[in-house]
Structures are given as C-alpha cells and as structure tokens.
Amino acid sequence: MITPLLAITLVLTAFLIAFAVLMVMGHLDGRRVSALRRLSAAERGSIAFLFDNESLSDATPAARDLLATGPKRGSDWSRLAYLLEPRFPHLNDWIAELAELGEMERISKDGTSQLQAEWHDGVARVTLRSTGVVDPGQAPDKHALAAMMRELETLRAATEHTPYPIWQEEGDGAISWCNRTYLDLLDALDGSDEGDTVAWPPRRLFELAPPTGADDTDGDRTRAALTPEGEDKRYWFEIDRRPFGTGYHCTAIPVDELVKAQASLSEFVTTLTKTFATLPIGLAIFNRERELAMFNPALLDLTTLPVDFLCAKPTLSSFLDRLRTLNMMPEPKDYKSWRKRVADLVTQAQNGTYEENWTLSGGQTYRVTGRPHPDGAVAILFEDISTEVSHARRFRAEIETGQAALDAMPGGLAIFSTAGILTLTNRAYADLWGYEPTGTIGETSIFDALKRWRDACAPTGVWDDIRAFVGHAGARQGWSAQVTLVDGRPMQARVVPLPNGVTMVEFSLLTTLASAPQTQPHADAGETAPEEIERRVLSG
C-alpha cells in the first residue's frame, strides 16, 4: 500500500526529471543558435543575414546597409531577392532547396560574387562574399567610386520617381527588376493597399508575346490594356520593349487619351465616309504630291471614270486627261492652252479661288470648284447644275416674255410692292412720262412716282387717293379716275389691287372725253374688270 508520503515523493521526482530534460534541450538549442550568432558576429565586416522563414532575425551592419538600398515594401526576403536577382537569376527557385540540402553555394553571373546559404534548425544564414575575381587595371579609385555612387543614386531616384512603369524581364518572362510605379500599378490591379506586394519576383502586368522577327535588336512596340479589379474601365499603355542582356528592358506609357482620340477619329471618319457616300456632289481630294487620295461614289456617276482607274491613285494631270478623253470637260481650242488651264486650276484651287462652270458636249453643265486642304492638298468638287441652269434659262425666258407682253400693251403700267416700291414698268410708261425707270427699279418709291406725275399733270386729288391705296392693309377694290396732262390731253388712271398687297397703276390716253367712264376710289369696279387687267399683266 502506497502511503501519502511515497506518492508525494514520486510526483516530485517526475517533475524534477521533466524539468531537467527541458533545461538540457533548451541549453543545446541555445548553444546552436548562439553558435550561429557568434559565427555571424565574427564576420561583422562581411554581408551576412539570418532569416526565420522570410523575416530577418539578424544581420551584419554591412548586410543591413545593403538591404536599406532596396525597396521599402514587401517582406525582408523579397527585398533582398529584389537586390540580388540581377546577379543571381531565379534566386527563389534556388533557395527553395536549402532546407533539404542544408548548405548551398553559387557564383554570380559576372563571377565576382559568391552566395552561400546554410540551414540550422529552421534558421537560414545567407552570406554574400566577393570571389576576388577583379581586374586590377579596372579597379576604380575612391574618387571614381564616389562618382559612381552619386550616379547610382541619381539613376535610382530617376527610376523610382518616373510616373511610368519600367521593368526588366528575362527571356522566359520572369521580372528581374522594376520601379516603384510598376509595383504601385500591380497593387492597384490586385485591389491591394500600397506596399502589400510581398512576393518576388512580382507577376507580369502585361502578357507580351515574344518578338516574331528574326532580328529584334531594335525592339518592338505594342499596345495593351489593363482592367483593375472591380472596375470596367480599361487603361491603355504603349509598351516599348528593347533587348537588354539576356532579356528585355520595357517601358509602358499611358495612352488613354490617344486611344480615345483615335476612337473619336475613327468614328468621325466613318461618319464622314457615310456622308461622302450619299453626297450628290462628286469629290476628289489630291494630296500634296497631286495624287488622288480620296473620292466618293458620286464622282463615278458624274465623270463616268472607271473605279479601277480611280483606285490606282492617278495624278491630277492624268485625272484631267482622262476626263478630256471621255468628253467630260470642255474641249479647249488648243492643247497648249488647255495644259495652262490645268496649271491655273491647281494654283487657283490652292488659293481657294477656282470656280468655273463646264458646259459639256452632252448638254450637261457642271460647276467645278477647287478648295485648298491642309498640308498642301487640293479638293476638286463636281456638281451637276444642269437642272439649275435649265430652270434659270426657263425663268429668264418667261421673264423676258412677260416683259415683252407688258411692253406690247398700249397703256403705261407701274407696279408697286406692299412697301410702295416700284418693281415693274413697261415701254408705254417710259414713253408717257418721258424717262426710263429701268435703272431705278427697286429704288423708286410711290412718293417719287407721284411727284413726277403731279409735275406732268394738272392739279387733282387723284394722286392722294393713289398714295392711300398703295400699301393699304385692308380689303381693296379697283377704281379709275381721269386726269389731264399739262398739254391738255386727257388720260385715265386705273388702280388695280394684285395679290400679296401689290398694286398696279395703268395710264391710258383718251381720244374722246365723253367716252371716258370714271369711278370713285373704292367704289364698284364696274367696267374696269380688275381680273382682266391682272390676267393681262401676269400673262406670259
């Protein structure tokens, strides 16, 4: 039977044994870590790091100075990898085998540095040493080294403050170096806060296809778009990629405004093309070399030129030669003068002064206009005005016929507008009153006419009635009255209202006083028959 004293003794003995075991294990582990730290302290002047996973546990002063030159974002290991990656490519893939191998070494690309890594109970010790492979003849003195450091600081500041993403990538696409703008853009695309990028090397922002040409020494340019997480807007960049060592040096310049302008220009050109396609005026634009740069379908219809000829971009001289061959321009008296005319067309079109009507042998009439365009180009416009010319000729003939009909009437006619302006007379009116009012049509008022009539006739109140009648806004009826010329000849004045407020005054000499009927103003027209007078005036 176990007594209470024996039980207490057994418990205390077990506790003391466990405590002793823990003390021995802690002492042994501490000796290993202390030995690693003492080894690092012994190399205080070298570049050595102690990493617990990706966190820096300890480092020599020289190592801390080196790490301070790297980026301020990311884990301690990613910052060191950023600095060592250019000389030790694929550093992350290499260091991943350290826990398995326990100790590793590798030489830099240029052979001047050696990287040694050791694994001790979950703690990695990374040491950077010089191999001593240096050309003494090229070793810089302290002044040259100071200048190089200043230049290095300037270049680092320039790349870090450049607002455009800049990076270097290897032939397999892995990023070996990038500036701060690149990392900021990467954070923005991933929806992360600034400085959250921890992995090295960072992922590629732009998936660029390898150069397709056999000789890519001049590099290439391409355009790519990025869409941040949670946004629909696309951001466009013009990427310049140039060979650098075994990889490429790349720069991405934002071109959002350029893409927007090009899209607007494309839309404008499309709209303009559709407008040109439906424009009834033929358009031919010749560039500064006088080659046909643009034409619309109406040009084919108006000139009957074959489309393959126009698509071949003929010169202006060839274009006009072909028009002459097809009888689509007036035939000159001689070829020499025609050639001079072509030269004048170009010169005048450049000054924006060329305009001419071409009457063709087929009866058509074209209005040809030359207009200057930017950069020395010239636009030639062809407009078919045959219908316009035909209408103008017909209207002119009708006007001449109407005027001839008025001139054939025995009575003198004067027609006034609503405003009381003389708009039309005939030959009998000019003979009666002794002057030719044709040159003053549109300038002579009813008051000017009344003054001449009063001076040539005996006093009467008829003139006041005519003045009140012309321009009267209400309903009007025709009337007539008799007046006497100063030489004693009797004359009848007829006042007839016409449409749109127009008034016609007719003067007829009387041979027999008794046969001259009279009506008072605004009375029943009776025998005056205003409809008949209106028909006679507007006939033709």
BASEGU-310292 format. One record per residue (C-alpha): residue number from 1; y, x negated, z negated. Coordinates in pm, 1 decimal, decimal comma, padded with zeros to 6 digits. Layout:
REM residues N
PT     k         py         px         pz
PT   NUM          Y          X          Z
...
***
This chain:
REM residues 540
PT     k         py         px         pz
PT     1    00000,0    00000,0    00000,0
PT     2    00340,0   -00136,1    00110,3
PT     3    00589,4   -00146,2   -00166,7
PT     4    00960,9   -00076,6   -00102,4
PT     5    01043,0   -00439,3   -00165,1
PT     6    00796,1   -00550,7    00101,0
PT     7    00941,0   -00303,6    00356,4
PT     8    01293,6   -00427,8    00299,3
PT     9    01174,5   -00784,6    00340,3
PT    10    01007,3   -00706,1    00675,7
PT    11    01322,4   -00531,8    00811,9
PT    12    01546,0   -00820,7    00712,7
PT    13    01306,8   -01069,2    00867,2
PT    14    01302,0   -00880,6    01202,4
PT    15    01682,8   -00859,0    01207,7
PT    16    01723,0   -01231,3    01141,8
PT    17    01473,8   -01316,8    01420,5
PT    18    01659,0   -01095,0    01675,6
PT    19    01995,7   -01237,2    01574,4
PT    20    01867,3   -01591,4    01614,7
PT    21    01734,2   -01515,1    01963,5
PT    22    02069,3   -01368,1    02073,1
PT    23    02257,4   -01668,7    01939,6
PT    24    02030,2   -01909,9    02126,3
PT    25    02065,9   -01716,7    02457,9
PT    26    02444,7   -01695,0    02422,9
PT    27    02466,0   -02062,2    02346,6
PT    28    02259,4   -02153,3    02650,0
PT    29    02464,2   -01923,3    02881,6
PT    30    02789,4   -02053,7    02738,8
PT    31    02670,3   -02408,2    02798,2
PT    32    02605,6   -02324,4    03164,9
PT    33    02947,4   -02158,9    03216,9
PT    34    03121,0   -02427,5    03014,5
PT    35    02946,9   -02694,2    03216,9
PT    36    03071,9   -02524,1    03537,1
PT    37    03423,0   -02502,9    03397,3
PT    38    03411,8   -02862,8    03276,6
PT    39    03299,3   -02970,5    03620,0
PT    40    03593,9   -02779,8    03767,7
PT    41    03829,7   -02934,4    03513,4
PT    42    03702,4   -03279,7    03602,8
PT    43    03815,1   -03214,6    03959,6
PT    44    04158,5   -03089,3    03857,3
PT    45    04319,7   -03254,7    04158,7
PT    46    04073,6   -03101,7    04407,4
PT    47    04068,6   -02748,9    04555,8
PT    48    03803,1   -02553,4    04367,6
PT    49    03758,4   -02179,8    04293,3
PT    50    03535,5   -01982,9    04055,6
PT    51    03458,4   -01629,4    04175,8
PT    52    03288,8   -01348,4    03991,3
PT    53    03198,5   -01127,7    04286,5
PT    54    03538,4   -01103,2    04472,7
PT    55    03756,7   -01161,9    04167,2
PT    56    03890,9   -01508,4    04089,5
PT    57    03777,9   -01625,5    03743,7
PT    58    03934,5   -01969,8    03751,7
PT    59    04080,8   -02220,9    03995,7
PT    60    04237,9   -02564,8    04001,3
PT    61    04616,6   -02587,9    04037,0
PT    62    04581,1   -02708,8    04396,1
PT    63    04349,8   -02415,7    04467,6
PT    64    04598,8   -02167,5    04319,8
PT    65    04878,9   -02319,8    04528,4
PT    66    04666,1   -02275,3    04840,4
PT    67    04584,2   -01914,3    04753,0
PT    68    04953,7   -01839,9    04691,7
PT    69    05028,6   -01911,9    05058,2
PT    70    04804,0   -01626,6    05167,5
PT    71    04879,2   -01253,9    05189,9
PT    72    04970,7   -01062,8    04874,4
PT    73    04732,1   -00778,1    04941,8
PT    74    04356,4   -00736,5    04909,1
PT    75    04101,3   -00896,6    04675,1
PT    76    04113,4   -01262,5    04576,1
PT    77    03820,5   -01348,8    04802,0
PT    78    03971,1   -01163,6    05102,3
PT    79    04296,3   -01359,1    05058,0
PT    80    04104,7   -01687,8    05054,7
PT    81    03896,4   -01579,2    05354,7
PT    82    04221,1   -01498,7    05539,1
PT    83    04335,3   -01858,7    05488,1
PT    84    04004,0   -02030,9    05566,7
PT    85    03881,9   -01812,2    05855,4
PT    86    04070,1   -02001,3    06132,3
PT    87    03895,0   -02327,1    06035,7
PT    88    03565,7   -02174,3    05917,9
PT    89    03487,9   -01882,9    06152,1
PT    90    03262,9   -01599,9    06024,9
PT    91    03311,4   -01711,4    05668,0
PT    92    03195,7   -01379,0    05521,0
PT    93    02866,1   -01391,7    05707,4
PT    94    02810,4   -01749,7    05588,8
PT    95    02890,1   -01690,6    05220,4
PT    96    02664,4   -01382,3    05206,7
PT    97    02358,0   -01611,2    05183,4
PT    98    02488,0   -01810,3    04883,2
PT    99    02305,3   -01608,5    04615,2
PT   100    01975,3   -01663,1    04795,9
PT   101    02018,0   -02032,5    04878,8
PT   102    02204,3   -02138,5    04564,7
PT   103    02402,8   -02416,1    04733,4
PT   104    02559,7   -02441,0    05081,8
PT   105    02786,9   -02670,7    05281,7
PT   106    02962,1   -02650,4    05616,9
PT   107    03214,8   -02852,9    05817,1
PT   108    03532,7   -02703,8    05967,8
PT   109    03579,1   -02664,4    06342,5
PT   110    03805,1   -02969,1    06364,2
PT   111    03572,0   -03178,3    06143,1
PT   112    03845,3   -03268,7    05894,7
PT   113    03738,7   -03039,3    05606,2
PT   114    03417,9   -02955,5    05421,1
PT   115    03346,8   -02631,5    05235,0
PT   116    03087,2   -02646,2    04952,5
PT   117    02959,8   -02337,9    04765,5
PT   118    02735,6   -02321,9    04457,0
PT   119    02581,3   -02025,7    04277,4
PT   120    02536,6   -02030,8    03896,3
PT   121    02416,4   -01715,8    03719,5
PT   122    02637,6   -01473,9    03919,5
PT   123    02937,4   -01705,7    03937,0
PT   124    03026,1   -01873,8    04270,2
PT   125    03200,1   -02207,5    04284,2
PT   126    03375,9   -02283,3    04614,6
PT   127    03517,6   -02630,2    04675,9
PT   128    03729,1   -02743,4    04972,4
PT   129    03726,1   -03117,5    05041,4
PT   130    03853,1   -03347,3    05308,0
PT   131    03590,7   -03527,9    05516,0
PT   132    03819,6   -03825,8    05566,0
PT   133    03796,4   -03793,1    05943,9
PT   134    04164,3   -03855,0    06023,9
PT   135    04319,1   -04067,8    06297,6
PT   136    04536,1   -04321,3    06107,2
PT   137    04760,3   -04360,5    06407,9
PT   138    04845,4   -03992,5    06396,2
PT   139    04875,3   -03951,2    06021,1
PT   140    05226,1   -03811,3    05952,8
PT   141    05458,3   -03978,8    05708,4
PT   142    05617,4   -03787,1    05425,9
PT   143    05928,5   -03700,1    05631,9
PT   144    05722,0   -03567,8    05921,0
PT   145    05506,2   -03375,7    05676,3
PT   146    05815,2   -03220,5    05514,7
PT   147    05942,9   -03117,1    05858,0
PT   148    05604,2   -02967,4    05941,2
PT   149    05607,9   -02769,9    05617,4
PT   150    05954,6   -02634,2    05690,5
PT   151    05842,9   -02536,3    06038,5
PT   152    05532,2   -02374,8    05892,9
PT   153    05744,1   -02170,0    05651,2
PT   154    05972,4   -02062,7    05935,7
PT   155    05682,3   -01958,9    06155,9
PT   156    05512,6   -01776,3    05869,7
PT   157    05834,7   -01588,1    05787,9
PT   158    05885,3   -01503,8    06156,1
PT   159    05536,2   -01357,4    06197,1
PT   160    05546,6   -01171,0    05866,3
PT   161    05883,5   -01009,9    05942,6
PT   162    05813,1   -00927,4    06306,6
PT   163    05807,3   -00545,7    06340,4
PT   164    05529,8   -00564,0    06599,9
PT   165    05158,4   -00607,4    06521,3
PT   166    05042,8   -00961,2    06606,9
PT   167    04687,5   -01083,4    06568,8
PT   168    04429,6   -01330,5    06692,4
PT   169    04073,6   -01233,5    06773,9
PT   170    03764,8   -01428,0    06866,5
PT   171    03566,8   -01379,8    07183,1
PT   172    03341,2   -01129,1    07006,0
PT   173    03641,1   -00923,5    06892,3
PT   174    03649,1   -01036,3    06527,0
PT   175    04002,1   -01067,1    06384,1
PT   176    04072,5   -01426,0    06276,5
PT   177    04442,8   -01381,7    06189,6
PT   178    04702,9   -01106,6    06178,9
PT   179    05052,5   -01049,0    06046,4
PT   180    05167,2   -00806,3    05780,1
PT   181    05273,9   -00540,1    06032,0
PT   182    04917,8   -00526,2    06161,3
PT   183    04782,7   -00462,0    05811,1
PT   184    05054,8   -00203,5    05739,4
PT   185    04962,7   -00018,6    06055,7
PT   186    04596,7   -00034,2    05959,5
PT   187    04676,7    00121,7    05620,1
PT   188    04882,1    00395,8    05789,1
PT   189    04598,1    00481,5    06025,5
PT   190    04344,2    00497,2    05743,1
PT   191    04574,7    00707,2    05526,9
PT   192    04581,4    00438,0    05257,3
PT   193    04870,4    00318,4    05045,2
PT   194    05033,8   -00007,7    05144,8
PT   195    04832,2   -00302,0    05016,9
PT   196    04499,5   -00117,5    04989,5
PT   197    04337,6   -00318,3    05270,2
PT   198    04086,8   -00541,4    05090,9
PT   199    03820,2   -00632,2    05346,2
PT   200    03840,8   -00943,5    05556,5
PT   201    03835,4   -00965,8    05845,2
PT   202    04014,6   -00633,0    05898,2
PT   203    03882,4   -00397,1    06157,1
PT   204    04024,6   -00389,7    06507,0
PT   205    04307,9   -00147,8    06570,1
PT   206    04261,5   -00142,6    06944,9
PT   207    03924,1   -00141,4    07116,8
PT   208    04012,7   -00356,4    07416,0
PT   209    03773,3   -00413,6    07700,0
PT   210    03708,4   -00780,1    07787,1
PT   211    03902,6   -00916,3    08084,2
PT   212    03734,5   -00827,5    08411,8
PT   213    03877,0   -01112,4    08619,1
PT   214    03701,5   -01445,4    08654,0
PT   215    04024,4   -01629,2    08574,5
PT   216    04202,3   -01482,5    08272,6
PT   217    04424,0   -01779,3    08192,0
PT   218    04734,8   -01565,9    08243,6
PT   219    04610,6   -01295,4    08011,1
PT   220    04643,7   -00925,2    08077,6
PT   221    04836,9   -00621,3    07967,6
PT   222    04704,4   -00281,5    07881,4
PT   223    04828,1    00035,8    07717,4
PT   224    04653,8    00204,6    07424,7
PT   225    04728,5    00488,8    07183,2
PT   226    04664,9    00530,3    06810,2
PT   227    04646,9    00854,3    06612,4
PT   228    04698,5    00828,4    06233,5
PT   229    04458,9    01017,9    06011,3
PT   230    04571,0    01376,1    05957,7
PT   231    04818,1    01372,3    06248,4
PT   232    04803,9    01499,3    06605,7
PT   233    05077,3    01274,8    06740,1
PT   234    04974,1    00973,1    06944,7
PT   235    05156,4    00641,2    06916,6
PT   236    05151,6    00427,3    07228,6
PT   237    05151,5    00047,0    07243,4
PT   238    05177,7   -00204,3    07526,5
PT   239    04927,6   -00477,2    07438,2
PT   240    04975,2   -00828,4    07571,5
PT   241    04660,0   -01040,3    07540,6
PT   242    04660,2   -01410,9    07622,2
PT   243    04386,2   -01673,5    07587,3
PT   244    04408,5   -01880,4    07268,4
PT   245    04134,7   -02132,5    07187,0
PT   246    03802,2   -01952,4    07198,9
PT   247    03966,9   -01611,3    07160,7
PT   248    04292,1   -01432,4    07232,3
PT   249    04642,1   -01405,2    07091,4
PT   250    04753,6   -01040,4    07104,4
PT   251    05083,2   -00859,0    07058,9
PT   252    05131,4   -00480,6    07050,6
PT   253    05478,1   -00346,0    07134,5
PT   254    05555,1    00024,4    07067,5
PT   255    05632,3    00206,2    07392,8
PT   256    05655,6    00567,8    07276,2
PT   257    05998,1    00617,1    07435,4
PT   258    05879,7    00453,5    07757,8
PT   259    05572,2    00678,7    07776,0
PT   260    05789,5    00981,1    07704,8
PT   261    06036,7    00876,5    07974,8
PT   262    05756,1    00817,5    08224,5
PT   263    05608,2    01158,6    08146,5
PT   264    05950,4    01319,8    08196,8
PT   265    05998,1    01124,4    08517,7
PT   266    05655,5    01229,7    08644,2
PT   267    05733,8    01592,9    08562,6
PT   268    06071,5    01562,5    08733,4
PT   269    05917,0    01403,1    09043,2
PT   270    05655,7    01678,7    09054,9
PT   271    05925,4    01944,7    09031,6
PT   272    06135,7    01763,5    09289,5
PT   273    05837,8    01731,0    09522,4
PT   274    05764,4    02103,0    09497,1
PT   275    06131,4    02175,7    09564,2
PT   276    06134,5    01946,0    09867,1
PT   277    05815,1    02107,9    09992,7
PT   278    05980,7    02451,8    10005,1
PT   279    06324,3    02332,0    10116,4
PT   280    06411,6    02463,3    10465,9
PT   281    06626,5    02156,5    10531,6
PT   282    06448,0    01852,8    10674,4
PT   283    06487,8    01548,6    10452,5
PT   284    06426,7    01185,3    10548,7
PT   285    06507,9    00908,7    10299,2
PT   286    06521,5    00549,5    10422,5
PT   287    06516,7    00260,4    10176,2
PT   288    06747,7   -00040,0    10188,6
PT   289    06516,3   -00203,4    10446,5
PT   290    06569,3    00110,1    10660,0
PT   291    06206,5    00218,1    10634,4
PT   292    06113,5    00582,3    10584,5
PT   293    06031,5    00616,5    10215,1
PT   294    06015,1    00994,8    10172,0
PT   295    06013,8    01308,9    10383,0
PT   296    05936,5    01677,4    10331,5
PT   297    05733,7    01928,4    10537,8
PT   298    06047,7    02089,1    10682,9
PT   299    06117,8    01763,1    10868,2
PT   300    05789,6    01804,4    11056,3
PT   301    05880,0    02158,0    11160,4
PT   302    06233,5    02074,4    11269,0
PT   303    06168,2    01747,3    11453,4
PT   304    05808,2    01807,9    11574,2
PT   305    05732,8    01445,2    11479,1
PT   306    05361,3    01380,4    11412,8
PT   307    05268,1    01338,8    11048,1
PT   308    05079,0    01013,2    11108,4
PT   309    05393,3    00861,4    11258,1
PT   310    05599,3    00956,3    10951,4
PT   311    05329,4    00839,5    10707,5
PT   312    05337,5    00496,9    10876,6
PT   313    05690,8    00449,2    10732,4
PT   314    05877,8    00387,8    11058,5
PT   315    06216,3    00220,1    11062,2
PT   316    06529,5    00423,2    11119,6
PT   317    06563,7    00292,6    11476,0
PT   318    06202,4    00383,7    11556,5
PT   319    06257,8    00724,2    11397,5
PT   320    06559,6    00796,9    11616,7
PT   321    06387,6    00652,9    11923,9
PT   322    06103,7    00897,6    11870,4
PT   323    06348,9    01185,0    11828,0
PT   324    06514,5    01089,1    12156,6
PT   325    06176,6    01075,2    12330,6
PT   326    06095,7    01426,2    12207,9
PT   327    06442,2    01554,9    12316,4
PT   328    06521,2    01634,3    11954,2
PT   329    06861,9    01470,4    11966,7
PT   330    07146,9    01491,6    12222,1
PT   331    07092,6    01267,0    12522,9
PT   332    07366,6    01003,2    12539,5
PT   333    07547,6    00911,4    12855,6
PT   334    07400,4    00562,1    12840,6
PT   335    07152,1    00382,5    12618,9
PT   336    07403,1    00121,9    12501,3
PT   337    07641,7    00381,3    12363,5
PT   338    07350,5    00560,7    12202,0
PT   339    07248,4    00243,2    12021,4
PT   340    07602,4    00201,3    11895,0
PT   341    07590,5    00559,4    11777,5
PT   342    07277,8    00483,6    11574,4
PT   343    07454,8    00189,7    11408,7
PT   344    07752,8    00413,9    11331,3
PT   345    07518,9    00670,0    11178,9
PT   346    07385,0    00413,6    10931,3
PT   347    07729,5    00277,4    10846,9
PT   348    07885,7    00619,5    10801,6
PT   349    07589,8    00751,8    10603,0
PT   350    07626,9    00461,4    10360,8
PT   351    07985,4    00570,2    10302,1
PT   352    07882,9    00935,7    10273,5
PT   353    08093,6    01039,6    10574,0
PT   354    07842,2    01110,0    10850,7
PT   355    07809,4    01472,9    10961,5
PT   356    07755,5    01598,2    11313,5
PT   357    07615,7    01898,1    11497,3
PT   358    07344,8    01820,1    11751,6
PT   359    07312,0    02070,0    12035,8
PT   360    06963,2    02024,2    12177,5
PT   361    06836,0    02094,1    12524,8
PT   362    06613,4    02373,7    12394,5
PT   363    06911,5    02573,4    12269,4
PT   364    06883,2    02483,0    11901,0
PT   365    07172,4    02343,7    11704,2
PT   366    07108,4    02104,6    11413,7
PT   367    07356,7    01992,6    11153,7
PT   368    07273,4    01627,8    11078,5
PT   369    07419,7    01486,3    10758,6
PT   370    07399,8    01132,2    10619,6
PT   371    07427,4    01072,4    10246,0
PT   372    07414,8    00740,9    10054,8
PT   373    07147,7    00691,8    09786,9
PT   374    07122,8    00432,9    09507,6
PT   375    07008,8    00079,5    09586,0
PT   376    07133,4    00093,4    09945,2
PT   377    06907,8    00379,9    10057,5
PT   378    07022,2    00644,5    10306,5
PT   379    06920,0    01012,0    10323,3
PT   380    06937,1    01197,6    10655,1
PT   381    06934,3    01578,8    10635,0
PT   382    06843,6    01802,5    10929,5
PT   383    06949,1    02167,1    10905,6
PT   384    06883,4    02426,2    11174,6
PT   385    07210,5    02616,5    11214,3
PT   386    07119,0    02785,6    11542,6
PT   387    07136,9    03133,1    11384,5
PT   388    07464,2    03049,4    11212,1
PT   389    07614,5    02920,5    11537,2
PT   390    07486,5    03226,6    11726,0
PT   391    07638,6    03461,4    11470,7
PT   392    07966,7    03270,2    11476,3
PT   393    07976,8    03291,0    11854,2
PT   394    07899,6    03663,4    11848,3
PT   395    08162,2    03729,9    11581,1
PT   396    08413,3    03526,9    11776,8
PT   397    08332,6    03725,7    12089,9
PT   398    08364,8    04053,6    11901,8
PT   399    08698,7    03947,2    11756,7
PT   400    08822,2    03844,1    12099,3
PT   401    08703,7    04174,7    12245,7
PT   402    08870,5    04373,5    11969,0
PT   403    09193,8    04179,0    12013,3
PT   404    09181,2    04238,2    12389,4
PT   405    09131,4    04610,4    12328,2
PT   406    09432,4    04619,1    12095,6
PT   407    09640,1    04424,4    12347,2
PT   408    09545,1    04681,8    12615,3
PT   409    09688,1    04971,1    12410,5
PT   410    10041,8    05080,8    12514,4
PT   411    10167,2    05124,3    12158,0
PT   412    10264,5    04840,2    11930,0
PT   413    10022,4    04810,1    11635,8
PT   414    10075,6    04639,7    11299,1
PT   415    09801,7    04647,7    11036,5
PT   416    09877,5    04567,3    10671,3
PT   417    09636,2    04489,0    10387,9
PT   418    09635,3    04661,3    10049,4
PT   419    09875,5    04393,8    09924,2
PT   420    10114,7    04468,5    10209,8
PT   421    10039,5    04150,0    10414,1
PT   422    10044,4    04164,8    10792,9
PT   423    09688,1    04093,0    10910,8
PT   424    09675,5    04203,2    11275,7
PT   425    09909,8    04289,2    11567,6
PT   426    09877,3    04336,4    11942,5
PT   427    10068,7    04227,4    12250,7
PT   428    10272,2    04553,2    12275,5
PT   429    10401,6    04497,7    11920,6
PT   430    10525,9    04148,2    12010,9
PT   431    10694,3    04277,8    12328,3
PT   432    10855,3    04570,4    12145,9
PT   433    11008,0    04373,0    11863,6
PT   434    11083,5    04060,1    12061,8
PT   435    10881,7    03797,3    11869,7
PT   436    10526,3    03663,6    11847,5
PT   437    10392,5    03714,3    11491,8
PT   438    10053,6    03549,1    11560,5
PT   439    10154,5    03221,9    11395,2
PT   440    10267,3    03401,7    11079,2
PT   441    09967,7    03630,4    11038,0
PT   442    09873,8    03626,9    10671,2
PT   443    10223,7    03514,4    10569,4
PT   444    10442,6    03809,9    10681,2
PT   445    10477,2    04089,4    10424,5
PT   446    10571,7    04453,7    10470,7
PT   447    10921,4    04368,9    10347,3
PT   448    10965,4    04103,6    10618,7
PT   449    10848,9    04352,8    10881,5
PT   450    11074,4    04631,2    10750,3
PT   451    11377,1    04402,0    10767,5
PT   452    11309,3    04329,6    11135,2
PT   453    11251,6    04698,8    11210,2
PT   454    11574,5    04804,6    11035,3
PT   455    11775,8    04543,9    11223,5
PT   456    11643,1    04671,3    11559,2
PT   457    11682,7    05046,8    11489,6
PT   458    11943,9    05298,9    11390,6
PT   459    11966,4    05377,3    11018,0
PT   460    11690,7    05610,3    10895,8
PT   461    11491,3    05681,7    10577,7
PT   462    11157,2    05640,9    10756,3
PT   463    11134,2    05273,6    10653,2
PT   464    11143,4    05362,7    10284,2
PT   465    10863,3    05611,0    10340,8
PT   466    10653,3    05346,3    10516,5
PT   467    10714,9    05099,4    10233,2
PT   468    10599,2    05358,4    09977,5
PT   469    10292,5    05443,8    10187,8
PT   470    10165,5    05084,5    10229,2
PT   471    09960,8    04988,6    09923,1
PT   472    09960,3    05341,7    09779,4
PT   473    09661,0    05368,8    09546,3
PT   474    09601,4    05744,8    09570,2
PT   475    09468,6    05967,9    09844,4
PT   476    09669,4    05931,8    10165,6
PT   477    09713,3    06127,1    10486,5
PT   478    09858,5    06004,2    10810,5
PT   479    10202,6    06109,3    10928,9
PT   480    10452,7    06033,1    11205,0
PT   481    10829,1    06022,5    11246,7
PT   482    11081,7    05949,4    11520,5
PT   483    11322,1    05657,3    11506,8
PT   484    11582,7    05529,8    11752,7
PT   485    11631,7    05175,6    11870,2
PT   486    11982,5    05032,0    11868,3
PT   487    11987,2    05056,4    12250,8
PT   488    11934,1    05434,2    12224,8
PT   489    11567,9    05454,9    12322,4
PT   490    11364,8    05697,3    12112,9
PT   491    11044,4    05575,9    11950,4
PT   492    10771,7    05741,4    11747,5
PT   493    10630,5    05564,7    11438,4
PT   494    10280,2    05671,0    11330,5
PT   495    10141,6    05569,4    10991,2
PT   496    09761,8    05590,5    10961,3
PT   497    09557,4    05515,4    10646,2
PT   498    09247,9    05299,4    10710,4
PT   499    08950,1    05226,2    10480,1
PT   500    08985,4    04994,7    10179,8
PT   501    09357,4    05064,9    10138,0
PT   502    09452,9    04918,2    10477,9
PT   503    09747,2    05075,8    10665,5
PT   504    09816,4    05085,5    11040,4
PT   505    10166,1    05143,5    11179,1
PT   506    10190,7    05230,8    11552,6
PT   507    10514,0    05230,7    11750,5
PT   508    10532,7    05421,1    12083,4
PT   509    10839,9    05456,4    12310,1
PT   510    10917,7    05817,9    12408,4
PT   511    11035,1    05921,3    12752,4
PT   512    11139,2    06278,3    12664,1
PT   513    11292,3    06363,2    12332,7
PT   514    11168,6    06720,7    12338,8
PT   515    10807,2    06612,9    12375,1
PT   516    10805,4    06405,4    12053,6
PT   517    10649,3    06608,1    11771,0
PT   518    10730,6    06496,0    11419,4
PT   519    10558,7    06537,6    11084,7
PT   520    10688,5    06461,8    10741,7
PT   521    10529,8    06193,9    10529,2
PT   522    10207,8    06304,0    10354,4
PT   523    10206,5    06636,5    10545,1
PT   524    09921,8    06767,5    10759,8
PT   525    09847,1    06508,0    11026,1
PT   526    09818,2    06778,7    11298,0
PT   527    09815,5    06623,0    11641,9
PT   528    09830,3    06267,0    11510,0
PT   529    09447,0    06255,9    11482,2
PT   530    09418,2    05955,0    11245,6
PT   531    09042,2    05941,7    11302,2
PT   532    09102,0    05890,2    11670,6
PT   533    09363,2    05620,0    11604,5
PT   534    09125,8    05445,2    11363,4
PT   535    08848,1    05458,2    11620,5
PT   536    09076,3    05309,6    11884,1
PT   537    09189,3    05028,4    11651,9
PT   538    08838,1    04933,8    11539,0
PT   539    08673,9    04970,8    11879,6
PT   540    08521,3    04667,0    12040,0
***
